[in-house]
Amino acid sequence: NDPYKVEAVKFRIAELTKDGFISDMTRREVLYLLEVMTANTPRDDWANNIFAGMAYFLLGQKDKGIAIVQANVDFGYDAELSRIVLEQFKSGEVNPMMLYVKISDLDRPPANAQEALMRYLVDARMGDASAQLEVGKIYFSSDGRDGIGQNYGEALKWIRMSAEQGLAEAEQMLGDIYAKGEGIGQDYAEAVKWYIKAAEQGHAEAQTCLGAMYFRGTGVKKNYSEAFNWYSKAAEQGHSGAEFMLGYMYDKGYGVGQDYKTAYVWYYVAYMSGYSESKTSLEDLEKSGWFSSARVSSSDAEEAKAEARRMHDEITSRNSRK
């Protein structure tokens, strides 16, 4: 078995078939190259088996192409991806470009969800954490109209694989799944565990979610100081929800000394970050909180707004450089 010969042959096949037009001379060359390729490909090399199966199918030898890919399923060699290819065979919608894309790194977006899933599955099976997460997302969010169908079991399997490799986005998503009980039993303690892993890597959404768990006492003992700590970390990264919660905690005096001016500043920062609920909180504070005090002048109010704008610009600038 010569893997270098196989890769060279695959590239030549892809070049010859990428435009969909295959002359008799080209067909003879491709068939010869396929014989060379299959002779140098071990039975358990699922990726090359799929490539060969698709190539035979495109050349009109559909039964042979189906048989090669079906063997992957029968022997358990990436049966999942192989079944997707077989479905494409049944629909007759095999794109010649797929052979080219597999080995040429073309900068072309997937034509549809099925093609995206096929691409990601190849890398996911090789242990790529980002690809594993993308596979999980596709299974998690599919509405069935894309020919895939929602599958929480598969989604959780792939997202967990990615999270266990330490990908912060996957850890955060896994925390969300446990917190909401989507496709699995709701488990707040497990959600907290995954939020912590992502939050400690600096993931702002996870930090905000973890702050909320500590604030409400969900899956963990209520601790306003810890909530304030995690909200602060996320707010420093420009997370509008965390900015709002800092304002709320200063407004109500949860885990920190009550400070209407600082509350107003954080509410205003969140408002500038696009958090619409902050507008109501700002108005309420103006009517019944800080602004109702006889000790507060209009200049104090303007000073708070100026401080909020300065903080917002500083946070935005700092995070844009990351």
MOFENWO-V878585 format. One record per helix or strand of 3 or more residues. SS is the DSSP state (~ for helix, > for strand). FROM is the first residue (numbers start at 1). TO is the last residue. If there is no record, write none. Layout:
# MOFENWO-V878585
((SS & FROM & TO) (SS & FROM & TO))
This chain:
# MOFENWO-V878585
((~ & 3 & 17) (~ & 24 & 39) (~ & 46 & 58) (~ & 62 & 75) (~ & 79 & 91) (~ & 97 & 104) (~ & 113 & 125) (~ & 129 & 141) (~ & 152 & 164) (~ & 168 & 180) (~ & 188 & 199) (~ & 204 & 216) (~ & 224 & 235) (~ & 240 & 252) (~ & 260 & 272) (~ & 277 & 288) (~ & 290 & 292) (~ & 298 & 320))
